[in-house]
Amino acid sequence: MGISCENFRYVEKVRPFRDLTFKFYSDGRLVIIDNNTEEVIGPRDLKSDSRDFYVKRRIAFIKNQLHQSQLKYAL
């Protein structure tokens, strides 16, 4: 099975209202793109609301990976 990617768009609620795309890859990699500047940024560059979004999505990703592993080895 190949590597899949989930894309999420998030616009920050405080100035400067960055328009961000979060790309979560099935192998655990993450790419965050500032859509206005087309630059890749790191999780440390996120502000409070976009950081909360990132953390919630990352936790959901980890839970999903754990669930998939449990199903795979349950038999």
N, CA, C and O atoms as a Maestro MAE file, in Angstrom:
{
 s_m_m2io_version
 :::
 2.0.0
}

f_m_ct {
 s_m_title
 :::
 protein
 m_atom[300] {
  # First column is atom index #
  i_m_mmod_type
  r_m_x_coord
  r_m_y_coord
  r_m_z_coord
  i_m_residue_number
  s_m_chain_name
  s_m_pdb_residue_name
  s_m_pdb_atom_name
  i_m_atomic_number
  :::
  1 25 0.841 -1.174 0.000 1 A "MET " " N  " 7
  2 3 0.000 0.000 0.000 1 A "MET " " CA " 6
  3 2 0.885 1.235 0.000 1 A "MET " " C  " 6
  4 15 1.871 1.293 0.734 1 A "MET " " O  " 8
  5 25 0.539 2.230 -0.821 2 A "GLY " " N  " 7
  6 3 1.320 3.452 -0.925 2 A "GLY " " CA " 6
  7 2 1.032 4.417 0.208 2 A "GLY " " C  " 6
  8 15 0.152 4.201 1.040 2 A "GLY " " O  " 8
  9 25 1.791 5.465 0.207 3 A "ILE " " N  " 7
  10 3 1.620 6.502 1.223 3 A "ILE " " CA " 6
  11 2 0.466 7.402 0.801 3 A "ILE " " C  " 6
  12 15 0.428 7.899 -0.324 3 A "ILE " " O  " 8
  13 25 -0.477 7.606 1.723 4 A "SER " " N  " 7
  14 3 -1.600 8.493 1.440 4 A "SER " " CA " 6
  15 2 -1.402 9.811 2.180 4 A "SER " " C  " 6
  16 15 -0.562 9.920 3.073 4 A "SER " " O  " 8
  17 25 -2.186 10.799 1.792 5 A "CYS " " N  " 7
  18 3 -2.043 12.134 2.367 5 A "CYS " " CA " 6
  19 2 -3.426 12.718 2.616 5 A "CYS " " C  " 6
  20 15 -4.311 12.632 1.765 5 A "CYS " " O  " 8
  21 25 -3.605 13.316 3.796 6 A "GLU " " N  " 7
  22 3 -4.831 14.040 4.116 6 A "GLU " " CA " 6
  23 2 -4.488 15.514 4.178 6 A "GLU " " C  " 6
  24 15 -3.557 15.911 4.880 6 A "GLU " " O  " 8
  25 25 -5.241 16.334 3.441 7 A "ASN " " N  " 7
  26 3 -5.023 17.777 3.427 7 A "ASN " " CA " 6
  27 2 -6.118 18.472 4.217 7 A "ASN " " C  " 6
  28 15 -7.298 18.148 4.083 7 A "ASN " " O  " 8
  29 25 -5.715 19.433 5.044 8 A "PHE " " N  " 7
  30 3 -6.658 20.240 5.804 8 A "PHE " " CA " 6
  31 2 -6.276 21.703 5.629 8 A "PHE " " C  " 6
  32 15 -5.105 22.068 5.738 8 A "PHE " " O  " 8
  33 25 -7.269 22.532 5.359 9 A "ARG " " N  " 7
  34 3 -7.030 23.971 5.236 9 A "ARG " " CA " 6
  35 2 -7.515 24.640 6.511 9 A "ARG " " C  " 6
  36 15 -8.584 24.319 7.031 9 A "ARG " " O  " 8
  37 25 -6.708 25.582 7.008 10 A "TYR " " N  " 7
  38 3 -7.068 26.294 8.234 10 A "TYR " " CA " 6
  39 2 -6.673 27.757 8.088 10 A "TYR " " C  " 6
  40 15 -5.538 28.063 7.723 10 A "TYR " " O  " 8
  41 25 -7.609 28.665 8.374 11 A "VAL " " N  " 7
  42 3 -7.323 30.099 8.370 11 A "VAL " " CA " 6
  43 2 -7.308 30.558 9.818 11 A "VAL " " C  " 6
  44 15 -8.276 30.368 10.554 11 A "VAL " " O  " 8
  45 25 -6.190 31.167 10.221 12 A "GLU " " N  " 7
  46 3 -6.044 31.615 11.605 12 A "GLU " " CA " 6
  47 2 -7.088 32.670 11.951 12 A "GLU " " C  " 6
  48 15 -7.521 33.450 11.103 12 A "GLU " " O  " 8
  49 25 -7.477 32.669 13.219 13 A "LYS " " N  " 7
  50 3 -8.529 33.571 13.684 13 A "LYS " " CA " 6
  51 2 -7.992 34.900 14.199 13 A "LYS " " C  " 6
  52 15 -8.771 35.805 14.502 13 A "LYS " " O  " 8
  53 25 -6.679 35.028 14.302 14 A "VAL " " N  " 7
  54 3 -6.057 36.283 14.750 14 A "VAL " " CA " 6
  55 2 -5.104 36.779 13.671 14 A "VAL " " C  " 6
  56 15 -4.607 36.005 12.852 14 A "VAL " " O  " 8
  57 25 -4.860 38.085 13.689 15 A "ARG " " N  " 7
  58 3 -3.945 38.663 12.695 15 A "ARG " " CA " 6
  59 2 -2.605 37.999 12.763 15 A "ARG " " C  " 6
  60 15 -2.132 37.719 13.864 15 A "ARG " " O  " 8
  61 25 -1.974 37.735 11.672 16 A "PRO " " N  " 7
  62 3 -2.237 38.184 10.297 16 A "PRO " " CA " 6
  63 2 -3.127 37.254 9.488 16 A "PRO " " C  " 6
  64 15 -3.078 37.290 8.258 16 A "PRO " " O  " 8
  65 25 -3.943 36.416 10.136 17 A "PHE " " N  " 7
  66 3 -4.915 35.546 9.461 17 A "PHE " " CA " 6
  67 2 -4.262 34.681 8.382 17 A "PHE " " C  " 6
  68 15 -4.701 34.681 7.232 17 A "PHE " " O  " 8
  69 25 -3.236 33.961 8.748 18 A "ARG " " N  " 7
  70 3 -2.566 33.107 7.759 18 A "ARG " " CA " 6
  71 2 -3.499 32.000 7.280 18 A "ARG " " C  " 6
  72 15 -4.246 31.407 8.058 18 A "ARG " " O  " 8
  73 25 -3.434 31.744 5.995 19 A "ASP " " N  " 7
  74 3 -4.186 30.671 5.347 19 A "ASP " " CA " 6
  75 2 -3.222 29.496 5.221 19 A "ASP " " C  " 6
  76 15 -2.272 29.555 4.441 19 A "ASP " " O  " 8
  77 25 -3.458 28.428 5.983 20 A "LEU " " N  " 7
  78 3 -2.518 27.315 6.068 20 A "LEU " " CA " 6
  79 2 -3.112 26.029 5.508 20 A "LEU " " C  " 6
  80 15 -4.311 25.778 5.632 20 A "LEU " " O  " 8
  81 25 -2.264 25.226 4.895 21 A "THR " " N  " 7
  82 3 -2.630 23.874 4.485 21 A "THR " " CA " 6
  83 2 -1.763 22.899 5.264 21 A "THR " " C  " 6
  84 15 -0.535 22.987 5.239 21 A "THR " " O  " 8
  85 25 -2.411 21.972 5.953 22 A "PHE " " N  " 7
  86 3 -1.718 20.925 6.705 22 A "PHE " " CA " 6
  87 2 -1.813 19.644 5.894 22 A "PHE " " C  " 6
  88 15 -2.912 19.209 5.548 22 A "PHE " " O  " 8
  89 25 -0.677 19.038 5.589 23 A "LYS " " N  " 7
  90 3 -0.642 17.774 4.860 23 A "LYS " " CA " 6
  91 2 -0.113 16.700 5.803 23 A "LYS " " C  " 6
  92 15 1.067 16.692 6.151 23 A "LYS " " O  " 8
  93 25 -0.996 15.798 6.212 24 A "PHE " " N  " 7
  94 3 -0.634 14.693 7.086 24 A "PHE " " CA " 6
  95 2 -0.482 13.444 6.225 24 A "PHE " " C  " 6
  96 15 -1.441 13.001 5.593 24 A "PHE " " O  " 8
  97 25 0.719 12.880 6.202 25 A "TYR " " N  " 7
  98 3 0.996 11.684 5.413 25 A "TYR " " CA " 6
  99 2 0.853 10.447 6.287 25 A "TYR " " C  " 6
  100 15 1.094 10.496 7.493 25 A "TYR " " O  " 8
  101 25 0.461 9.343 5.671 26 A "SER " " N  " 7
  102 3 0.216 8.105 6.413 26 A "SER " " CA " 6
  103 2 1.475 7.537 7.058 26 A "SER " " C  " 6
  104 15 1.380 6.707 7.963 26 A "SER " " O  " 8
  105 25 2.652 7.968 6.608 27 A "ASP " " N  " 7
  106 3 3.896 7.497 7.227 27 A "ASP " " CA " 6
  107 2 4.322 8.374 8.405 27 A "ASP " " C  " 6
  108 15 5.399 8.175 8.967 27 A "ASP " " O  " 8
  109 25 3.470 9.358 8.787 28 A "GLY " " N  " 7
  110 3 3.747 10.202 9.938 28 A "GLY " " CA " 6
  111 2 4.326 11.563 9.606 28 A "GLY " " C  " 6
  112 15 4.399 12.431 10.476 28 A "GLY " " O  " 8
  113 25 4.737 11.765 8.364 29 A "ARG " " N  " 7
  114 3 5.286 13.069 7.986 29 A "ARG " " CA " 6
  115 2 4.197 14.131 7.989 29 A "ARG " " C  " 6
  116 15 3.012 13.833 7.838 29 A "ARG " " O  " 8
  117 25 4.624 15.373 8.165 30 A "LEU " " N  " 7
  118 3 3.718 16.514 8.155 30 A "LEU " " CA " 6
  119 2 4.365 17.633 7.369 30 A "LEU " " C  " 6
  120 15 5.559 17.897 7.513 30 A "LEU " " O  " 8
  121 25 3.572 18.292 6.534 31 A "VAL " " N  " 7
  122 3 4.016 19.491 5.833 31 A "VAL " " CA " 6
  123 2 2.956 20.552 6.081 31 A "VAL " " C  " 6
  124 15 1.766 20.310 5.880 31 A "VAL " " O  " 8
  125 25 3.394 21.738 6.523 32 A "ILE " " N  " 7
  126 3 2.484 22.861 6.736 32 A "ILE " " CA " 6
  127 2 2.889 23.946 5.751 32 A "ILE " " C  " 6
  128 15 4.043 24.376 5.732 32 A "ILE " " O  " 8
  129 25 1.942 24.387 4.935 33 A "ILE " " N  " 7
  130 3 2.224 25.388 3.911 33 A "ILE " " CA " 6
  131 2 1.410 26.643 4.194 33 A "ILE " " C  " 6
  132 15 0.201 26.575 4.414 33 A "ILE " " O  " 8
  133 25 2.091 27.800 4.185 34 A "ASP " " N  " 7
  134 3 1.417 29.092 4.243 34 A "ASP " " CA " 6
  135 2 0.967 29.384 2.815 34 A "ASP " " C  " 6
  136 15 1.804 29.635 1.948 34 A "ASP " " O  " 8
  137 25 -0.327 29.355 2.560 35 A "ASN " " N  " 7
  138 3 -0.837 29.493 1.195 35 A "ASN " " CA " 6
  139 2 -0.608 30.877 0.604 35 A "ASN " " C  " 6
  140 15 -0.586 31.022 -0.618 35 A "ASN " " O  " 8
  141 25 -0.435 31.897 1.442 36 A "ASN " " N  " 7
  142 3 -0.197 33.249 0.928 36 A "ASN " " CA " 6
  143 2 1.220 33.409 0.403 36 A "ASN " " C  " 6
  144 15 1.430 34.030 -0.639 36 A "ASN " " O  " 8
  145 25 2.194 32.855 1.115 37 A "THR " " N  " 7
  146 3 3.599 32.999 0.726 37 A "THR " " CA " 6
  147 2 4.144 31.752 0.043 37 A "THR " " C  " 6
  148 15 5.243 31.775 -0.510 37 A "THR " " O  " 8
  149 25 3.381 30.664 0.080 38 A "GLU " " N  " 7
  150 3 3.784 29.362 -0.462 38 A "GLU " " CA " 6
  151 2 5.057 28.834 0.198 38 A "GLU " " C  " 6
  152 15 5.822 28.094 -0.421 38 A "GLU " " O  " 8
  153 25 5.277 29.215 1.445 39 A "GLU " " N  " 7
  154 3 6.425 28.733 2.215 39 A "GLU " " CA " 6
  155 2 6.001 27.590 3.119 39 A "GLU " " C  " 6
  156 15 4.873 27.550 3.610 39 A "GLU " " O  " 8
  157 25 6.923 26.664 3.329 40 A "VAL " " N  " 7
  158 3 6.708 25.578 4.283 40 A "VAL " " CA " 6
  159 2 7.113 26.095 5.656 40 A "VAL " " C  " 6
  160 15 8.194 26.661 5.816 40 A "VAL " " O  " 8
  161 25 6.248 25.903 6.642 41 A "ILE " " N  " 7
  162 3 6.554 26.336 8.003 41 A "ILE " " CA " 6
  163 2 6.520 25.125 8.927 41 A "ILE " " C  " 6
  164 15 5.954 24.085 8.589 41 A "ILE " " O  " 8
  165 25 7.127 25.271 10.083 42 A "GLY " " N  " 7
  166 3 7.164 24.192 11.059 42 A "GLY " " CA " 6
  167 2 6.115 24.373 12.138 42 A "GLY " " C  " 6
  168 15 5.567 25.465 12.286 42 A "GLY " " O  " 8
  169 25 5.824 23.322 12.897 43 A "PRO " " N  " 7
  170 3 4.848 23.422 13.983 43 A "PRO " " CA " 6
  171 2 5.202 24.497 15.010 43 A "PRO " " C  " 6
  172 15 4.306 25.075 15.625 43 A "PRO " " O  " 8
  173 25 6.481 24.771 15.202 44 A "ARG " " N  " 7
  174 3 6.886 25.802 16.167 44 A "ARG " " CA " 6
  175 2 6.482 27.201 15.730 44 A "ARG " " C  " 6
  176 15 6.406 28.111 16.556 44 A "ARG " " O  " 8
  177 25 6.220 27.384 14.435 45 A "ASP " " N  " 7
  178 3 5.830 28.692 13.906 45 A "ASP " " CA " 6
  179 2 4.332 28.947 13.999 45 A "ASP " " C  " 6
  180 15 3.861 30.012 13.599 45 A "ASP " " O  " 8
  181 25 3.580 27.983 14.521 46 A "LEU " " N  " 7
  182 3 2.135 28.131 14.614 46 A "LEU " " CA " 6
  183 2 1.754 28.968 15.819 46 A "LEU " " C  " 6
  184 15 2.451 28.972 16.833 46 A "LEU " " O  " 8
  185 25 0.627 29.684 15.700 47 A "LYS " " N  " 7
  186 3 0.095 30.482 16.797 47 A "LYS " " CA " 6
  187 2 -0.926 29.660 17.565 47 A "LYS " " C  " 6
  188 15 -1.157 28.492 17.251 47 A "LYS " " O  " 8
  189 25 -1.531 30.267 18.563 48 A "SER " " N  " 7
  190 3 -2.385 29.522 19.492 48 A "SER " " CA " 6
  191 2 -3.500 28.733 18.814 48 A "SER " " C  " 6
  192 15 -3.619 27.532 19.055 48 A "SER " " O  " 8
  193 25 -4.318 29.362 17.975 49 A "ASP " " N  " 7
  194 3 -5.443 28.626 17.393 49 A "ASP " " CA " 6
  195 2 -4.999 27.634 16.324 49 A "ASP " " C  " 6
  196 15 -5.557 26.541 16.229 49 A "ASP " " O  " 8
  197 25 -4.008 27.997 15.522 50 A "SER " " N  " 7
  198 3 -3.525 27.054 14.511 50 A "SER " " CA " 6
  199 2 -2.729 25.925 15.161 50 A "SER " " C  " 6
  200 15 -2.721 24.800 14.661 50 A "SER " " O  " 8
  201 25 -2.056 26.226 16.279 51 A "ARG " " N  " 7
  202 3 -1.349 25.175 17.016 51 A "ARG " " CA " 6
  203 2 -2.350 24.192 17.622 51 A "ARG " " C  " 6
  204 15 -2.125 22.982 17.590 51 A "ARG " " O  " 8
  205 25 -3.448 24.700 18.172 52 A "ASP " " N  " 7
  206 3 -4.501 23.829 18.706 52 A "ASP " " CA " 6
  207 2 -5.064 22.928 17.607 52 A "ASP " " C  " 6
  208 15 -5.275 21.735 17.824 52 A "ASP " " O  " 8
  209 25 -5.306 23.500 16.436 53 A "PHE " " N  " 7
  210 3 -5.796 22.718 15.304 53 A "PHE " " CA " 6
  211 2 -4.810 21.610 14.966 53 A "PHE " " C  " 6
  212 15 -5.201 20.456 14.786 53 A "PHE " " O  " 8
  213 25 -3.528 21.963 14.878 54 A "TYR " " N  " 7
  214 3 -2.483 20.986 14.560 54 A "TYR " " CA " 6
  215 2 -2.448 19.857 15.594 54 A "TYR " " C  " 6
  216 15 -2.403 18.682 15.231 54 A "TYR " " O  " 8
  217 25 -2.468 20.214 16.877 55 A "VAL " " N  " 7
  218 3 -2.390 19.210 17.946 55 A "VAL " " CA " 6
  219 2 -3.598 18.274 17.892 55 A "VAL " " C  " 6
  220 15 -3.445 17.059 18.024 55 A "VAL " " O  " 8
  221 25 -4.787 18.822 17.699 56 A "LYS " " N  " 7
  222 3 -5.990 17.985 17.631 56 A "LYS " " CA " 6
  223 2 -5.944 17.035 16.438 56 A "LYS " " C  " 6
  224 15 -6.313 15.867 16.563 56 A "LYS " " O  " 8
  225 25 -5.495 17.525 15.283 57 A "ARG " " N  " 7
  226 3 -5.398 16.668 14.100 57 A "ARG " " CA " 6
  227 2 -4.327 15.599 14.290 57 A "ARG " " C  " 6
  228 15 -4.509 14.458 13.866 57 A "ARG " " O  " 8
  229 25 -3.208 15.960 14.926 58 A "ARG " " N  " 7
  230 3 -2.119 15.000 15.155 58 A "ARG " " CA " 6
  231 2 -2.586 13.904 16.108 58 A "ARG " " C  " 6
  232 15 -2.303 12.727 15.886 58 A "ARG " " O  " 8
  233 25 -3.303 14.287 17.172 59 A "ILE " " N  " 7
  234 3 -3.829 13.297 18.117 59 A "ILE " " CA " 6
  235 2 -4.815 12.368 17.409 59 A "ILE " " C  " 6
  236 15 -4.783 11.156 17.620 59 A "ILE " " O  " 8
  237 25 -5.689 12.927 16.573 60 A "ALA " " N  " 7
  238 3 -6.638 12.101 15.822 60 A "ALA " " CA " 6
  239 2 -5.896 11.140 14.899 60 A "ALA " " C  " 6
  240 15 -6.300 9.987 14.753 60 A "ALA " " O  " 8
  241 25 -4.818 11.603 14.276 61 A "PHE " " N  " 7
  242 3 -4.010 10.753 13.396 61 A "PHE " " CA " 6
  243 2 -3.398 9.599 14.184 61 A "PHE " " C  " 6
  244 15 -3.442 8.451 13.740 61 A "PHE " " O  " 8
  245 25 -2.832 9.895 15.340 62 A "ILE " " N  " 7
  246 3 -2.195 8.864 16.170 62 A "ILE " " CA " 6
  247 2 -3.233 7.842 16.638 62 A "ILE " " C  " 6
  248 15 -2.978 6.638 16.606 62 A "ILE " " O  " 8
  249 25 -4.396 8.319 17.070 63 A "LYS " " N  " 7
  250 3 -5.458 7.404 17.496 63 A "LYS " " CA " 6
  251 2 -5.886 6.491 16.356 63 A "LYS " " C  " 6
  252 15 -6.106 5.296 16.554 63 A "LYS " " O  " 8
  253 25 -6.000 7.059 15.167 64 A "ASN " " N  " 7
  254 3 -6.384 6.262 14.001 64 A "ASN " " CA " 6
  255 2 -5.318 5.218 13.687 64 A "ASN " " C  " 6
  256 15 -5.652 4.074 13.380 64 A "ASN " " O  " 8
  257 25 -4.051 5.587 13.758 65 A "GLN " " N  " 7
  258 3 -2.962 4.646 13.506 65 A "GLN " " CA " 6
  259 2 -2.980 3.507 14.533 65 A "GLN " " C  " 6
  260 15 -2.791 2.344 14.176 65 A "GLN " " O  " 8
  261 25 -3.207 3.841 15.797 66 A "LEU " " N  " 7
  262 3 -3.290 2.816 16.841 66 A "LEU " " CA " 6
  263 2 -4.466 1.874 16.594 66 A "LEU " " C  " 6
  264 15 -4.341 0.658 16.736 66 A "LEU " " O  " 8
  265 25 -5.600 2.445 16.227 67 A "HIS " " N  " 7
  266 3 -6.784 1.637 15.948 67 A "HIS " " CA " 6
  267 2 -6.529 0.698 14.771 67 A "HIS " " C  " 6
  268 15 -6.898 -0.475 14.824 67 A "HIS " " O  " 8
  269 25 -5.905 1.201 13.717 68 A "GLN " " N  " 7
  270 3 -5.590 0.369 12.554 68 A "GLN " " CA " 6
  271 2 -4.642 -0.768 12.936 68 A "GLN " " C  " 6
  272 15 -4.795 -1.893 12.459 68 A "GLN " " O  " 8
  273 25 -3.667 -0.478 13.793 69 A "SER " " N  " 7
  274 3 -2.734 -1.520 14.246 69 A "SER " " CA " 6
  275 2 -3.450 -2.578 15.070 69 A "SER " " C  " 6
  276 15 -3.178 -3.771 14.929 69 A "SER " " O  " 8
  277 25 -4.369 -2.141 15.935 70 A "GLN " " N  " 7
  278 3 -5.129 -3.090 16.740 70 A "GLN " " CA " 6
  279 2 -5.965 -4.002 15.857 70 A "GLN " " C  " 6
  280 15 -6.031 -5.208 16.096 70 A "GLN " " O  " 8
  281 25 -6.597 -3.440 14.848 71 A "LEU " " N  " 7
  282 3 -7.403 -4.253 13.933 71 A "LEU " " CA " 6
  283 2 -6.532 -5.223 13.146 71 A "LEU " " C  " 6
  284 15 -6.925 -6.365 12.909 71 A "LEU " " O  " 8
  285 25 -5.371 -4.776 12.750 72 A "LYS " " N  " 7
  286 3 -4.465 -5.606 11.953 72 A "LYS " " CA " 6
  287 2 -3.997 -6.835 12.729 72 A "LYS " " C  " 6
  288 15 -3.910 -7.932 12.177 72 A "LYS " " O  " 8
  289 25 -3.698 -6.642 14.014 73 A "TYR " " N  " 7
  290 3 -3.138 -7.730 14.818 73 A "TYR " " CA " 6
  291 2 -4.156 -8.404 15.731 73 A "TYR " " C  " 6
  292 15 -3.783 -9.239 16.555 73 A "TYR " " O  " 8
  293 25 -5.428 -8.059 15.598 74 A "ALA " " N  " 7
  294 3 -6.465 -8.633 16.461 74 A "ALA " " CA " 6
  295 2 -6.755 -10.093 16.130 74 A "ALA " " C  " 6
  296 15 -7.225 -10.843 16.985 74 A "ALA " " O  " 8
  297 25 -6.483 -10.487 14.918 75 A "LEU " " N  " 7
  298 3 -6.826 -11.856 14.517 75 A "LEU " " CA " 6
  299 2 -5.840 -12.855 14.954 75 A "LEU " " C  " 6
  300 15 -6.005 -14.044 14.684 75 A "LEU " " O  " 8
  :::
 }
 m_bond[299] {
  # First column is bond index #
  i_m_from
  i_m_to
  i_m_order
  :::
  1 1 2 1
  2 2 3 1
  3 3 4 2
  4 3 5 1
  5 5 6 1
  6 6 7 1
  7 7 8 2
  8 7 9 1
  9 9 10 1
  10 10 11 1
  11 11 12 2
  12 11 13 1
  13 13 14 1
  14 14 15 1
  15 15 16 2
  16 15 17 1
  17 17 18 1
  18 18 19 1
  19 19 20 2
  20 19 21 1
  21 21 22 1
  22 22 23 1
  23 23 24 2
  24 23 25 1
  25 25 26 1
  26 26 27 1
  27 27 28 2
  28 27 29 1
  29 29 30 1
  30 30 31 1
  31 31 32 2
  32 31 33 1
  33 33 34 1
  34 34 35 1
  35 35 36 2
  36 35 37 1
  37 37 38 1
  38 38 39 1
  39 39 40 2
  40 39 41 1
  41 41 42 1
  42 42 43 1
  43 43 44 2
  44 43 45 1
  45 45 46 1
  46 46 47 1
  47 47 48 2
  48 47 49 1
  49 49 50 1
  50 50 51 1
  51 51 52 2
  52 51 53 1
  53 53 54 1
  54 54 55 1
  55 55 56 2
  56 55 57 1
  57 57 58 1
  58 58 59 1
  59 59 60 2
  60 59 61 1
  61 61 62 1
  62 62 63 1
  63 63 64 2
  64 63 65 1
  65 65 66 1
  66 66 67 1
  67 67 68 2
  68 67 69 1
  69 69 70 1
  70 70 71 1
  71 71 72 2
  72 71 73 1
  73 73 74 1
  74 74 75 1
  75 75 76 2
  76 75 77 1
  77 77 78 1
  78 78 79 1
  79 79 80 2
  80 79 81 1
  81 81 82 1
  82 82 83 1
  83 83 84 2
  84 83 85 1
  85 85 86 1
  86 86 87 1
  87 87 88 2
  88 87 89 1
  89 89 90 1
  90 90 91 1
  91 91 92 2
  92 91 93 1
  93 93 94 1
  94 94 95 1
  95 95 96 2
  96 95 97 1
  97 97 98 1
  98 98 99 1
  99 99 100 2
  100 99 101 1
  101 101 102 1
  102 102 103 1
  103 103 104 2
  104 103 105 1
  105 105 106 1
  106 106 107 1
  107 107 108 2
  108 107 109 1
  109 109 110 1
  110 110 111 1
  111 111 112 2
  112 111 113 1
  113 113 114 1
  114 114 115 1
  115 115 116 2
  116 115 117 1
  117 117 118 1
  118 118 119 1
  119 119 120 2
  120 119 121 1
  121 121 122 1
  122 122 123 1
  123 123 124 2
  124 123 125 1
  125 125 126 1
  126 126 127 1
  127 127 128 2
  128 127 129 1
  129 129 130 1
  130 130 131 1
  131 131 132 2
  132 131 133 1
  133 133 134 1
  134 134 135 1
  135 135 136 2
  136 135 137 1
  137 137 138 1
  138 138 139 1
  139 139 140 2
  140 139 141 1
  141 141 142 1
  142 142 143 1
  143 143 144 2
  144 143 145 1
  145 145 146 1
  146 146 147 1
  147 147 148 2
  148 147 149 1
  149 149 150 1
  150 150 151 1
  151 151 152 2
  152 151 153 1
  153 153 154 1
  154 154 155 1
  155 155 156 2
  156 155 157 1
  157 157 158 1
  158 158 159 1
  159 159 160 2
  160 159 161 1
  161 161 162 1
  162 162 163 1
  163 163 164 2
  164 163 165 1
  165 165 166 1
  166 166 167 1
  167 167 168 2
  168 167 169 1
  169 169 170 1
  170 170 171 1
  171 171 172 2
  172 171 173 1
  173 173 174 1
  174 174 175 1
  175 175 176 2
  176 175 177 1
  177 177 178 1
  178 178 179 1
  179 179 180 2
  180 179 181 1
  181 181 182 1
  182 182 183 1
  183 183 184 2
  184 183 185 1
  185 185 186 1
  186 186 187 1
  187 187 188 2
  188 187 189 1
  189 189 190 1
  190 190 191 1
  191 191 192 2
  192 191 193 1
  193 193 194 1
  194 194 195 1
  195 195 196 2
  196 195 197 1
  197 197 198 1
  198 198 199 1
  199 199 200 2
  200 199 201 1
  201 201 202 1
  202 202 203 1
  203 203 204 2
  204 203 205 1
  205 205 206 1
  206 206 207 1
  207 207 208 2
  208 207 209 1
  209 209 210 1
  210 210 211 1
  211 211 212 2
  212 211 213 1
  213 213 214 1
  214 214 215 1
  215 215 216 2
  216 215 217 1
  217 217 218 1
  218 218 219 1
  219 219 220 2
  220 219 221 1
  221 221 222 1
  222 222 223 1
  223 223 224 2
  224 223 225 1
  225 225 226 1
  226 226 227 1
  227 227 228 2
  228 227 229 1
  229 229 230 1
  230 230 231 1
  231 231 232 2
  232 231 233 1
  233 233 234 1
  234 234 235 1
  235 235 236 2
  236 235 237 1
  237 237 238 1
  238 238 239 1
  239 239 240 2
  240 239 241 1
  241 241 242 1
  242 242 243 1
  243 243 244 2
  244 243 245 1
  245 245 246 1
  246 246 247 1
  247 247 248 2
  248 247 249 1
  249 249 250 1
  250 250 251 1
  251 251 252 2
  252 251 253 1
  253 253 254 1
  254 254 255 1
  255 255 256 2
  256 255 257 1
  257 257 258 1
  258 258 259 1
  259 259 260 2
  260 259 261 1
  261 261 262 1
  262 262 263 1
  263 263 264 2
  264 263 265 1
  265 265 266 1
  266 266 267 1
  267 267 268 2
  268 267 269 1
  269 269 270 1
  270 270 271 1
  271 271 272 2
  272 271 273 1
  273 273 274 1
  274 274 275 1
  275 275 276 2
  276 275 277 1
  277 277 278 1
  278 278 279 1
  279 279 280 2
  280 279 281 1
  281 281 282 1
  282 282 283 1
  283 283 284 2
  284 283 285 1
  285 285 286 1
  286 286 287 1
  287 287 288 2
  288 287 289 1
  289 289 290 1
  290 290 291 1
  291 291 292 2
  292 291 293 1
  293 293 294 1
  294 294 295 1
  295 295 296 2
  296 295 297 1
  297 297 298 1
  298 298 299 1
  299 299 300 2
  :::
 }
}
